Amino acid sequence: MKSFSERLARADERLLKVLNDGLATLYDKHGTELASNVPITLDLSVEHPSNFTGRTNIITFNRREVPRYDPNGLISHAGVMWRIDSILKDDGYLVECAVVDHDRQTASLG
């Protein structure tokens, strides 16, 4: 019988495969690709969880899809390169990153 944590991880994986805003590529701060074709959710201009007066953009991805990520890295999604500003949550299942628009002109590093 599967444990609760295994069932929860599988549920997170299924949800992000169906309810996502597209696929992204994650890079470290030097531009080295860490993971590609990662389903993400993107929430634009939401209240920052630790600062209710400020607004932020949040990208969420499944931790199992990205076993290693750079908390100061970059995320390329739909022609926009986002810079990770801070990690809001990493519970081992889902990672929520506060991100800022790094480069709207191109999502390539070259």
Secondary structure, DSSP 8 states (H G I E B T S, - for coil): ---HHHHHHHHHHHHHHHS-S-EEEEE-TTS-EEEEEEEEEEEEEEEETTEEEEEEEEEEEETTT-SS--TT-EEEETTEEEEEEEEEEE-SSEEEEEEEEEESS-S---
